Structures are given as structure tokens and as C-alpha cells.
Amino acid sequence: MCGRFGIATDIEDLQDFFVFDPASVEYVKRWNVAPTDPVLTYGARGPQTAEYMRWGLIPSWARDAKKTRPINARSESVSERPMFRR
């Protein structure tokens, strides 16, 4: 499992794979993206859309999203964990 990643691809190279208006986002290369940081996403709000979203999971039962900050799950035990069981 990882807790950080980097994205250092030129925006022109991203557009080779994903069709979106580069003016719709303020893209900056980042070398140390941590959980809860905003992350560039594609297609979340429709085809050919790019936007920043918060990295992390918010369980359906969480009362306060700021207190619960899971970022990933192990595939071998995901069905056993209360957070992912449903």
C-alpha cells in the first residue's frame, strides 16, 4: 500500500490520453502528493472533465469526515472490514 505519490507529467502528455480543456484546471506538477491533498481527476463529473478532488475515503457511517481518513484497503481483507463490508 502506498501513502504518497507524485505526478510530474506535462499537461500536453496528459491530453494525449485524456481529452479535456486545460484551461479548466490550474495544473501544477507535484512530487509529494499525500492523503487528503487535492488530486487531479478525470471524468468524475462527466465525459472529458478534469477537476481536483480530495484524496481519501469517507465511510458511509462517518459522522465527521475530518476525523476518519482511510486512504486505501487491502484486497485480501476488504470483505471482512466493517468499513468496506457493504
ZISUL-V799652 format. One record per pair of residues at least 24 apart in sequence whose ideal C-beta (glycine too) atoms are under 6 Angstrom apart, sorted by sequence separation. I is the first residue (numbers start at 1). GAP is how many residues later the second one is. If there is no record, write none. Layout:
BEGIN
I|GAP / I|GAP
END
This chain:
BEGIN
18|24 / 59|24 / 6|25 / 25|25 / 24|26 / 4|28 / 5|28 / 20|28 / 19|29 / 4|30 / 20|30 / 35|36 / 1|71
END
